[in-house]
């Protein structure tokens, strides 16, 4: 299973995602695609998102059982701590601790 969430995405990108995934809520796309299709969709998201932002999550064999990537400006950013990928709300605060 994979999920892509987009905000402020142009209609051409939303239409493209709708070809491969089901839009279950405005900007939330869900589906079961192969790794190859997932990577192709993410390349298109990064290419066409413009000023918007996006996150893609998928089931995988990690400690948490999933992995994710983000693109664009967002106050939530992924950080890796002790091999576990987490989300930080204020990345500047984490930089001060390091």
Beta strands, then each sheet from edge to edge (+ up, - down):
strand 1: 2-7
strand 2: 22-25
strand 3: 28-31
strand 4: 53-59
strand 5: 66-71
strand 6: 77-81
strand 7: 84-88
sheet 1: 2+ 3- 1+ 4- 5+
sheet 2: 6+ 7-
end
